[in-house]
Amino acid sequence: MGRCDGIRVAIVDANRLGSESLAGMLRRYHCEIVFAGSAPQKAMETFAHAEVGLISSTLEGQPGKGFDLTIQLRKTYPQVRVVIVMDYPDPPAVVRAFQCGARDVFGRDSSPQLIAKCVTRVHEGQVWASTEQLQYVVSALTAPPRLRLTNASGTGILAPREEEVVHWVAEGLMNREIAEKLALSENTIKNYLVRIFEKLGISNRVELILYAAGQFAHKYSAPKEMSITPPHSSELIEIEMSRKALESLASPYYLIGEAYRQGNGVQQHKTSALMWFTVAEHVVKDEATMAATAREELERELPRREVTIAKRRAAELLRKRQPNSDRIVEPNGGEPKRKAG
C-alpha cells in the first residue's frame, strides 16, 4: 500500500491510547489527522474538516455508542465517510454498523497496511467490506422478519423463532396464517405462543401486541417503521389502538394497563389494569408518576380483595421479570420493601 495522499481523518476510539495508535499508523501513510481522541462531543467539532471518520463501536465505556455517533455524524456531516472499528466484528454488530451508514467495519487485529487501504478506498466512495461481512448483511436482509424484545439490560428475551412469531402476531395474522408463513403446523405455533406468553408474563395476544408495540416505540422512537395490519378477529386489538400505542411511546406495561382499564381491544378488567399499572410504576422510571396516579384511582374504585389480588399478581410478575431486583411489591398494596438478606 502506498500513500493516503493527505486524506483528512478524524479518529474517535474507545480510549486515548487506541486513538493515538490508529493515528500513528495512518500518519505513516501520509493521512492528515484532524482529530484523535476518545470524546465523541469534542470530536463532532472537528468532523467538519474531515473526509473519513474512524469510530470505535464502544465509546466512553458504552458498547454501541459509536453507532449512535455515526448516525449523528451522517445527519450533521453527510460528506464524512465512516469506518467502524471493532474488537470482535460479530454478525449483529457488523449489520448494525452498515445500517447506521458505515462504509466499512474494521477489526483491530487487521494490519496497518490494510487500514490505510481501507481509508483510501472508502475515501474514494467505495464500500470496503470483506466477503464474510457481506454475507452477514445478506443473511440479515433475507432473514424472516423479527421483533426483538429485550429486558431492562437490553438482553433478548425470546428465541429467534419466537421473535418471528411475535412479528406475525403484531402484523395481525392468525395462528393458521402464521403456520403457513413459517411452514410449521398450527399446533406448533400455539405451543410457541404459550412459551412466549410465559416468558413475557402476559396472557393473551392483545397484551402481546401492546407489549411489542410499546417496546418497539421506546427503543427506536420511530412509530412509522412498525406496520400493524388490521386485525382479523375480535381477539386482536383494533388498528387504531395499536397506532395509538406506538405514537404514545408509553411502556408496554402502562399500555396494557390502560387497555384493560378502558376496555380497548380487550374486555374491561380493572383488576388486571391495576396489576399492570403497579408493574409499570416499579419498572419504568419515566412513567412512574403516571402509573402511580392510575394505580391510586383504581385502588379507590376496587374492593380491597381485588386490590390484594392485583398486587399479588404484580409482585409475582416483578419477581419473574427482575429476579435480581432488591425491591418487591407488597401484596396488600403497601409500599415496596427490600428483600430479606
KOLZA-30428 format. One record per residue (C-alpha): residue number from 1; x, y, z. Coordinates in pm, whole numbers. Layout:
REM KOLZA-30428
@resi NUM	c1 X	c2 Y	c3 Z $
...
REM end
This chain:
REM KOLZA-30428
@resi 1	c1 0	c2 0	c3 0 $
@resi 2	c1 127	c2 343	c3 -94 $
@resi 3	c1 19	c2 684	c3 23 $
@resi 4	c1 -316	c2 818	c3 153 $
@resi 5	c1 -227	c2 1148	c3 -15 $
@resi 6	c1 -339	c2 1383	c3 261 $
@resi 7	c1 -682	c2 1232	c3 328 $
@resi 8	c1 -822	c2 1413	c3 632 $
@resi 9	c1 -917	c2 1163	c3 902 $
@resi 10	c1 -1086	c2 1207	c3 1242 $
@resi 11	c1 -1041	c2 922	c3 1489 $
@resi 12	c1 -1270	c2 857	c3 1787 $
@resi 13	c1 -1158	c2 546	c3 1972 $
@resi 14	c1 -1256	c2 381	c3 2299 $
@resi 15	c1 -957	c2 540	c3 2473 $
@resi 16	c1 -678	c2 789	c3 2408 $
@resi 17	c1 -414	c2 520	c3 2363 $
@resi 18	c1 -615	c2 346	c3 2091 $
@resi 19	c1 -682	c2 668	c3 1902 $
@resi 20	c1 -315	c2 767	c3 1909 $
@resi 21	c1 -215	c2 422	c3 1790 $
@resi 22	c1 -450	c2 442	c3 1491 $
@resi 23	c1 -333	c2 796	c3 1420 $
@resi 24	c1 31	c2 682	c3 1420 $
@resi 25	c1 -43	c2 404	c3 1172 $
@resi 26	c1 -222	c2 638	c3 931 $
@resi 27	c1 36	c2 914	c3 954 $
@resi 28	c1 294	c2 669	c3 821 $
@resi 29	c1 81	c2 651	c3 507 $
@resi 30	c1 54	c2 1032	c3 484 $
@resi 31	c1 -300	c2 1075	c3 617 $
@resi 32	c1 -376	c2 1410	c3 777 $
@resi 33	c1 -518	c2 1353	c3 1126 $
@resi 34	c1 -761	c2 1631	c3 1217 $
@resi 35	c1 -864	c2 1469	c3 1546 $
@resi 36	c1 -751	c2 1173	c3 1757 $
@resi 37	c1 -925	c2 1122	c3 2091 $
@resi 38	c1 -1199	c2 944	c3 2283 $
@resi 39	c1 -1454	c2 1222	c3 2348 $
@resi 40	c1 -1745	c2 1200	c3 2099 $
@resi 41	c1 -1879	c2 1551	c3 2154 $
@resi 42	c1 -1536	c2 1710	c3 2121 $
@resi 43	c1 -1481	c2 1511	c3 1803 $
@resi 44	c1 -1802	c2 1644	c3 1648 $
@resi 45	c1 -1649	c2 1990	c3 1635 $
@resi 46	c1 -1371	c2 1861	c3 1410 $
@resi 47	c1 -1567	c2 1642	c3 1170 $
@resi 48	c1 -1648	c2 1947	c3 959 $
@resi 49	c1 -1283	c2 1934	c3 849 $
@resi 50	c1 -1265	c2 1553	c3 799 $
@resi 51	c1 -1324	c2 1336	c3 496 $
@resi 52	c1 -1310	c2 997	c3 669 $
@resi 53	c1 -1403	c2 911	c3 1027 $
@resi 54	c1 -1270	c2 611	c3 1220 $
@resi 55	c1 -1514	c2 548	c3 1506 $
@resi 56	c1 -1497	c2 275	c3 1769 $
@resi 57	c1 -1823	c2 86	c3 1825 $
@resi 58	c1 -1760	c2 126	c3 2201 $
@resi 59	c1 -1717	c2 480	c3 2331 $
@resi 60	c1 -1694	c2 609	c3 2687 $
@resi 61	c1 -1735	c2 254	c3 2811 $
@resi 62	c1 -2070	c2 208	c3 2635 $
@resi 63	c1 -2096	c2 -67	c3 2369 $
@resi 64	c1 -2285	c2 60	c3 2067 $
@resi 65	c1 -2234	c2 430	c3 2140 $
@resi 66	c1 -2018	c2 451	c3 1829 $
@resi 67	c1 -2323	c2 357	c3 1624 $
@resi 68	c1 -2515	c2 648	c3 1774 $
@resi 69	c1 -2229	c2 884	c3 1692 $
@resi 70	c1 -2224	c2 753	c3 1334 $
@resi 71	c1 -2595	c2 826	c3 1292 $
@resi 72	c1 -2548	c2 1175	c3 1434 $
@resi 73	c1 -2249	c2 1231	c3 1209 $
@resi 74	c1 -2436	c2 1120	c3 899 $
@resi 75	c1 -2704	c2 1381	c3 971 $
@resi 76	c1 -2465	c2 1665	c3 1056 $
@resi 77	c1 -2178	c2 1599	c3 815 $
@resi 78	c1 -2307	c2 1360	c3 545 $
@resi 79	c1 -1991	c2 1410	c3 341 $
@resi 80	c1 -1781	c2 1224	c3 603 $
@resi 81	c1 -1741	c2 855	c3 522 $
@resi 82	c1 -1731	c2 640	c3 834 $
@resi 83	c1 -1536	c2 327	c3 919 $
@resi 84	c1 -1645	c2 148	c3 1238 $
@resi 85	c1 -1361	c2 -5	c3 1441 $
@resi 86	c1 -1439	c2 -317	c3 1648 $
@resi 87	c1 -1257	c2 -566	c3 1865 $
@resi 88	c1 -1478	c2 -855	c3 1750 $
@resi 89	c1 -1685	c2 -790	c3 1437 $
@resi 90	c1 -1966	c2 -1038	c3 1511 $
@resi 91	c1 -2262	c2 -1061	c3 1267 $
@resi 92	c1 -2517	c2 -846	c3 1456 $
@resi 93	c1 -2261	c2 -570	c3 1515 $
@resi 94	c1 -2148	c2 -573	c3 1151 $
@resi 95	c1 -2506	c2 -548	c3 1026 $
@resi 96	c1 -2579	c2 -267	c3 1271 $
@resi 97	c1 -2271	c2 -76	c3 1157 $
@resi 98	c1 -2377	c2 -80	c3 793 $
@resi 99	c1 -2735	c2 7	c3 890 $
@resi 100	c1 -2602	c2 320	c3 1060 $
@resi 101	c1 -2426	c2 426	c3 740 $
@resi 102	c1 -2072	c2 296	c3 788 $
@resi 103	c1 -1870	c2 222	c3 474 $
@resi 104	c1 -1659	c2 -47	c3 642 $
@resi 105	c1 -1615	c2 -246	c3 962 $
@resi 106	c1 -1251	c2 -277	c3 1062 $
@resi 107	c1 -1119	c2 -533	c3 1311 $
@resi 108	c1 -841	c2 -424	c3 1545 $
@resi 109	c1 -637	c2 -731	c3 1461 $
@resi 110	c1 -600	c2 -617	c3 1098 $
@resi 111	c1 -268	c2 -495	c3 962 $
@resi 112	c1 -166	c2 -125	c3 936 $
@resi 113	c1 -136	c2 -165	c3 561 $
@resi 114	c1 -496	c2 -283	c3 540 $
@resi 115	c1 -636	c2 10	c3 738 $
@resi 116	c1 -455	c2 254	c3 509 $
@resi 117	c1 -600	c2 79	c3 206 $
@resi 118	c1 -945	c2 81	c3 372 $
@resi 119	c1 -930	c2 456	c3 433 $
@resi 120	c1 -823	c2 518	c3 75 $
@resi 121	c1 -1099	c2 306	c3 -80 $
@resi 122	c1 -1368	c2 448	c3 149 $
@resi 123	c1 -1249	c2 799	c3 68 $
@resi 124	c1 -1293	c2 713	c3 -300 $
@resi 125	c1 -1659	c2 628	c3 -231 $
@resi 126	c1 -1635	c2 251	c3 -213 $
@resi 127	c1 -1791	c2 23	c3 46 $
@resi 128	c1 -1488	c2 -167	c3 169 $
@resi 129	c1 -1628	c2 -490	c3 312 $
@resi 130	c1 -1498	c2 -845	c3 329 $
@resi 131	c1 -1687	c2 -1138	c3 179 $
@resi 132	c1 -1772	c2 -1255	c3 530 $
@resi 133	c1 -1916	c2 -915	c3 625 $
@resi 134	c1 -2125	c2 -904	c3 309 $
@resi 135	c1 -2261	c2 -1249	c3 393 $
@resi 136	c1 -2370	c2 -1116	c3 732 $
@resi 137	c1 -2558	c2 -833	c3 563 $
@resi 138	c1 -2717	c2 -1058	c3 300 $
@resi 139	c1 -2828	c2 -1301	c3 571 $
@resi 140	c1 -2986	c2 -1018	c3 767 $
@resi 141	c1 -3170	c2 -890	c3 460 $
@resi 142	c1 -3307	c2 -1233	c3 368 $
@resi 143	c1 -3388	c2 -1350	c3 723 $
@resi 144	c1 -3754	c2 -1380	c3 828 $
@resi 145	c1 -3887	c2 -1062	c3 991 $
@resi 146	c1 -3843	c2 -1050	c3 1369 $
@resi 147	c1 -3933	c2 -820	c3 1654 $
@resi 148	c1 -3656	c2 -835	c3 1914 $
@resi 149	c1 -3796	c2 -787	c3 2263 $
@resi 150	c1 -3545	c2 -714	c3 2537 $
@resi 151	c1 -3534	c2 -686	c3 2913 $
@resi 152	c1 -3414	c2 -382	c3 3110 $
@resi 153	c1 -3048	c2 -467	c3 3044 $
@resi 154	c1 -3101	c2 -495	c3 2668 $
@resi 155	c1 -3076	c2 -876	c3 2659 $
@resi 156	c1 -3309	c2 -1057	c3 2422 $
@resi 157	c1 -3596	c2 -1236	c3 2596 $
@resi 158	c1 -3713	c2 -1462	c3 2313 $
@resi 159	c1 -3553	c2 -1717	c3 2083 $
@resi 160	c1 -3522	c2 -1618	c3 1713 $
@resi 161	c1 -3819	c2 -1832	c3 1603 $
@resi 162	c1 -4031	c2 -1687	c3 1884 $
@resi 163	c1 -3941	c2 -1337	c3 1764 $
@resi 164	c1 -4066	c2 -1433	c3 1416 $
@resi 165	c1 -4395	c2 -1548	c3 1564 $
@resi 166	c1 -4431	c2 -1219	c3 1756 $
@resi 167	c1 -4371	c2 -1026	c3 1434 $
@resi 168	c1 -4656	c2 -1200	c3 1256 $
@resi 169	c1 -4888	c2 -1170	c3 1555 $
@resi 170	c1 -4818	c2 -795	c3 1558 $
@resi 171	c1 -4900	c2 -788	c3 1186 $
@resi 172	c1 -5246	c2 -925	c3 1268 $
@resi 173	c1 -5205	c2 -1282	c3 1137 $
@resi 174	c1 -5390	c2 -1571	c3 1299 $
@resi 175	c1 -5224	c2 -1897	c3 1401 $
@resi 176	c1 -5311	c2 -2073	c3 1077 $
@resi 177	c1 -5166	c2 -1790	c3 867 $
@resi 178	c1 -4850	c2 -1775	c3 1078 $
@resi 179	c1 -4809	c2 -2152	c3 1040 $
@resi 180	c1 -4824	c2 -2112	c3 662 $
@resi 181	c1 -4568	c2 -1831	c3 668 $
@resi 182	c1 -4322	c2 -2035	c3 873 $
@resi 183	c1 -4401	c2 -2375	c3 718 $
@resi 184	c1 -4500	c2 -2515	c3 1058 $
@resi 185	c1 -4813	c2 -2675	c3 1198 $
@resi 186	c1 -5080	c2 -2465	c3 1363 $
@resi 187	c1 -5031	c2 -2664	c3 1683 $
@resi 188	c1 -4659	c2 -2572	c3 1683 $
@resi 189	c1 -4750	c2 -2203	c3 1660 $
@resi 190	c1 -4985	c2 -2245	c3 1956 $
@resi 191	c1 -4701	c2 -2401	c3 2155 $
@resi 192	c1 -4471	c2 -2113	c3 2061 $
@resi 193	c1 -4731	c2 -1863	c3 2183 $
@resi 194	c1 -4767	c2 -2044	c3 2514 $
@resi 195	c1 -4390	c2 -2017	c3 2569 $
@resi 196	c1 -4385	c2 -1652	c3 2458 $
@resi 197	c1 -4667	c2 -1563	c3 2697 $
@resi 198	c1 -4484	c2 -1742	c3 2978 $
@resi 199	c1 -4153	c2 -1564	c3 2910 $
@resi 200	c1 -4312	c2 -1219	c3 2889 $
@resi 201	c1 -4551	c2 -1270	c3 3179 $
@resi 202	c1 -4858	c2 -1198	c3 2966 $
@resi 203	c1 -5173	c2 -1398	c3 2896 $
@resi 204	c1 -5315	c2 -1319	c3 2551 $
@resi 205	c1 -5247	c2 -1183	c3 2203 $
@resi 206	c1 -5371	c2 -834	c3 2281 $
@resi 207	c1 -5119	c2 -798	c3 2562 $
@resi 208	c1 -4851	c2 -935	c3 2329 $
@resi 209	c1 -4927	c2 -675	c3 2059 $
@resi 210	c1 -4926	c2 -393	c3 2313 $
@resi 211	c1 -4606	c2 -520	c3 2473 $
@resi 212	c1 -4428	c2 -542	c3 2135 $
@resi 213	c1 -4564	c2 -207	c3 2018 $
@resi 214	c1 -4465	c2 -27	c3 2335 $
@resi 215	c1 -4114	c2 -169	c3 2347 $
@resi 216	c1 -4054	c2 -105	c3 1978 $
@resi 217	c1 -4161	c2 257	c3 2011 $
@resi 218	c1 -3937	c2 310	c3 2315 $
@resi 219	c1 -3636	c2 153	c3 2151 $
@resi 220	c1 -3648	c2 323	c3 1812 $
@resi 221	c1 -3871	c2 626	c3 1867 $
@resi 222	c1 -3997	c2 568	c3 1513 $
@resi 223	c1 -4361	c2 456	c3 1513 $
@resi 224	c1 -4394	c2 476	c3 1137 $
@resi 225	c1 -4143	c2 194	c3 1090 $
@resi 226	c1 -4367	c2 -67	c3 1254 $
@resi 227	c1 -4668	c2 -163	c3 1047 $
@resi 228	c1 -4960	c2 -340	c3 1211 $
@resi 229	c1 -5226	c2 -454	c3 965 $
@resi 230	c1 -5597	c2 -458	c3 1053 $
@resi 231	c1 -5695	c2 -750	c3 1277 $
@resi 232	c1 -5891	c2 -1050	c3 1154 $
@resi 233	c1 -6064	c2 -1142	c3 1480 $
@resi 234	c1 -6221	c2 -988	c3 1789 $
@resi 235	c1 -5929	c2 -1145	c3 1979 $
@resi 236	c1 -5692	c2 -889	c3 1830 $
@resi 237	c1 -5665	c2 -524	c3 1914 $
@resi 238	c1 -5802	c2 -266	c3 1672 $
@resi 239	c1 -5561	c2 -93	c3 1437 $
@resi 240	c1 -5633	c2 248	c3 1594 $
@resi 241	c1 -5533	c2 117	c3 1936 $
@resi 242	c1 -5209	c2 -22	c3 1800 $
@resi 243	c1 -5122	c2 304	c3 1633 $
@resi 244	c1 -5206	c2 496	c3 1947 $
@resi 245	c1 -4983	c2 264	c3 2144 $
@resi 246	c1 -4691	c2 332	c3 1913 $
@resi 247	c1 -4743	c2 705	c3 1893 $
@resi 248	c1 -4766	c2 745	c3 2270 $
@resi 249	c1 -4418	c2 596	c3 2322 $
@resi 250	c1 -4553	c2 460	c3 2651 $
@resi 251	c1 -4411	c2 150	c3 2817 $
@resi 252	c1 -4578	c2 -182	c3 2726 $
@resi 253	c1 -4674	c2 -226	c3 3092 $
@resi 254	c1 -4861	c2 103	c3 3105 $
@resi 255	c1 -5025	c2 43	c3 2767 $
@resi 256	c1 -5162	c2 -294	c3 2876 $
@resi 257	c1 -5296	c2 -142	c3 3197 $
@resi 258	c1 -5468	c2 135	c3 3003 $
@resi 259	c1 -5620	c2 -117	c3 2761 $
@resi 260	c1 -5774	c2 -314	c3 3047 $
@resi 261	c1 -5893	c2 0	c3 3227 $
@resi 262	c1 -6067	c2 143	c3 2918 $
@resi 263	c1 -6171	c2 -186	c3 2758 $
@resi 264	c1 -5986	c2 -102	c3 2437 $
@resi 265	c1 -5925	c2 -420	c3 2237 $
@resi 266	c1 -5988	c2 -638	c3 2542 $
@resi 267	c1 -6273	c2 -692	c3 2784 $
@resi 268	c1 -6258	c2 -427	c3 3055 $
@resi 269	c1 -6096	c2 -573	c3 3367 $
@resi 270	c1 -5986	c2 -321	c3 3626 $
@resi 271	c1 -5812	c2 -574	c3 3848 $
@resi 272	c1 -5581	c2 -662	c3 3558 $
@resi 273	c1 -5537	c2 -291	c3 3486 $
@resi 274	c1 -5431	c2 -232	c3 3847 $
@resi 275	c1 -5176	c2 -513	c3 3823 $
@resi 276	c1 -5016	c2 -370	c3 3508 $
@resi 277	c1 -5010	c2 -14	c3 3639 $
@resi 278	c1 -4838	c2 -141	c3 3954 $
@resi 279	c1 -4575	c2 -317	c3 3743 $
@resi 280	c1 -4525	c2 -5	c3 3529 $
@resi 281	c1 -4480	c2 207	c3 3841 $
@resi 282	c1 -4190	c2 -9	c3 3961 $
@resi 283	c1 -4021	c2 -78	c3 3626 $
@resi 284	c1 -4042	c2 233	c3 3409 $
@resi 285	c1 -3899	c2 546	c3 3576 $
@resi 286	c1 -4029	c2 786	c3 3310 $
@resi 287	c1 -4389	c2 679	c3 3371 $
@resi 288	c1 -4378	c2 603	c3 3743 $
@resi 289	c1 -4584	c2 910	c3 3835 $
@resi 290	c1 -4845	c2 850	c3 3566 $
@resi 291	c1 -4871	c2 481	c3 3658 $
@resi 292	c1 -4895	c2 562	c3 4028 $
@resi 293	c1 -5183	c2 802	c3 3962 $
@resi 294	c1 -5370	c2 537	c3 3764 $
@resi 295	c1 -5300	c2 280	c3 4036 $
@resi 296	c1 -5431	c2 506	c3 4312 $
@resi 297	c1 -5751	c2 579	c3 4118 $
@resi 298	c1 -5820	c2 209	c3 4070 $
@resi 299	c1 -5740	c2 127	c3 4431 $
@resi 300	c1 -6015	c2 370	c3 4535 $
@resi 301	c1 -6261	c2 210	c3 4291 $
@resi 302	c1 -6195	c2 -160	c3 4353 $
@resi 303	c1 -6286	c2 -375	c3 4654 $
@resi 304	c1 -5997	c2 -445	c3 4891 $
@resi 305	c1 -5992	c2 -812	c3 4789 $
@resi 306	c1 -5941	c2 -721	c3 4421 $
@resi 307	c1 -5663	c2 -478	c3 4513 $
@resi 308	c1 -5486	c2 -754	c3 4707 $
@resi 309	c1 -5518	c2 -995	c3 4412 $
@resi 310	c1 -5379	c2 -738	c3 4170 $
@resi 311	c1 -5086	c2 -653	c3 4398 $
@resi 312	c1 -5000	c2 -1018	c3 4446 $
@resi 313	c1 -5002	c2 -1081	c3 4071 $
@resi 314	c1 -4786	c2 -772	c3 4016 $
@resi 315	c1 -4538	c2 -890	c3 4277 $
@resi 316	c1 -4515	c2 -1232	c3 4112 $
@resi 317	c1 -4456	c2 -1077	c3 3769 $
@resi 318	c1 -4192	c2 -837	c3 3902 $
@resi 319	c1 -4004	c2 -1119	c3 4072 $
@resi 320	c1 -4015	c2 -1317	c3 3750 $
@resi 321	c1 -3900	c2 -1032	c3 3525 $
@resi 322	c1 -3645	c2 -887	c3 3770 $
@resi 323	c1 -3509	c2 -1179	c3 3969 $
@resi 324	c1 -3209	c2 -977	c3 4089 $
@resi 325	c1 -3410	c2 -677	c3 4200 $
@resi 326	c1 -3385	c2 -582	c3 4568 $
@resi 327	c1 -3733	c2 -434	c3 4571 $
@resi 328	c1 -4069	c2 -611	c3 4561 $
@resi 329	c1 -4431	c2 -502	c3 4574 $
@resi 330	c1 -4629	c2 -559	c3 4891 $
@resi 331	c1 -4932	c2 -778	c3 4802 $
@resi 332	c1 -5152	c2 -574	c3 5039 $
@resi 333	c1 -5091	c2 -261	c3 4835 $
@resi 334	c1 -4835	c2 -107	c3 5068 $
@resi 335	c1 -4501	c2 46	c3 4985 $
@resi 336	c1 -4227	c2 -167	c3 4825 $
@resi 337	c1 -3983	c2 -328	c3 5066 $
@resi 338	c1 -3638	c2 -474	c3 5024 $
@resi 339	c1 -3584	c2 -845	c3 5011 $
@resi 340	c1 -3453	c2 -1003	c3 5327 $
@resi 341	c1 -3081	c2 -1079	c3 5337 $
REM end
